[in-house]
Amino acid sequence: MSEGSVVIETITSDVLRNNPLGDPFVRRVPVYLPPGYESGNARYQVVYVLTGFTGRGTMLLNDAAWDENIAERMDRLIAQGTVRPMILVLPDCFTRIGGSQYLNSSAVGQYEDHIVKELVPYFDSRYRTIADRNHRAVVGKSSGGYGSVILAMRNPGVFGLMASHSGDMYFELCYKPDIISALKALPKLGGLDKFWDNIPTIRPKDKNFRDAINIIAMAACYSPNPNAPHGFDLLFDLETGELREDVWKRWLEWDPVYLVDKYADALRSLRLIYLDAGLRDEFNLQYGARIFAKRLKGRGIKYTHEEFDDGHFGVQYRYDHSLKAISEASAI
């Protein structure tokens, strides 16, 4: 079986320079080149692959027991004839709080701009991509699935195809249940201020850490406030647990299920909308995908929706489905 190659590009980002979290503005971004790329002059469709929360692009290249990394997966799919040869770009949007949701946030940084305004032009200018929306896709899992939906609906002139594996949707069920866990965990971690200041160095990063970090990081992404402590508004009262309805309303402005009408024309223009989730997803994301699909259907927007008998983790095999769908839709 022929093998593709992986090049690690070092990207100096202007939009991430001086970001509020003090994260690096120089990023290592892998690019997968299909077999035969170096010896030919053909141009290829390009897929931006977004990792989930706490991930970065280089992690998609890690060895895994009983599984393939993304480069090995692509080599196999191309050899089988399941997908056409494609270029993959694996962005690094990791932050000191675990991720960015691929959004622009005054509390986190300009990560939507980093991808759309920096990475896409960079790779189109240096590699033989087919540099148009109909041959440029974005795909991801979990927070990466969320990012894929948001980036495609907000930037339909850039991405003409989108695939979301268990993407964050319907915040009522995927985030609200985290509030009580975070309320219980934060005192064990010394309170919000201490937790925020020491996120990278806290050991062990156990259940208490995980319970706290997700809801805090989402607040930094969905409800930034330059005038608030730490740069964001918390979703709930730290003492009573009472939901702050004004902040919750701001979160819902970023929930894909409530954005279908706002971005209906953009969604309708996409060559591919692929959604999936596991029937036993630990974050209840199967329901969000169903709601999103129902709202697309009600507006006559074409989509593909699949459900798998699994949960949220260890589902890399589903990339076989999305990459095939992207390859087929790009060939239309």
TADAQUI-V241293 format. One record per helix or strand of 2 or more residues. SS is the DSSP state (h for helix, s for strand). FROM is the first residue (numbers start at 1). TO is the last residue. If there is no record, write none. Layout:
BEGIN
SS;FROM;TO + SS;FROM;TO
END
This chain:
BEGIN
s;5;12 + s;26;33 + s;46;50 + h;57;61 + h;70;80 + s;87;90 + s;104;105 + s;109;110 + h;111;126 + h;133;135 + s;136;141 + h;143;154 + s;161;165 + h;171;174 + h;178;188 + h;192;201 + h;207;222 + h;229;231 + h;245;252 + h;256;258 + h;264;269 + s;272;278 + h;285;298 + s;304;308 + h;316;330
END
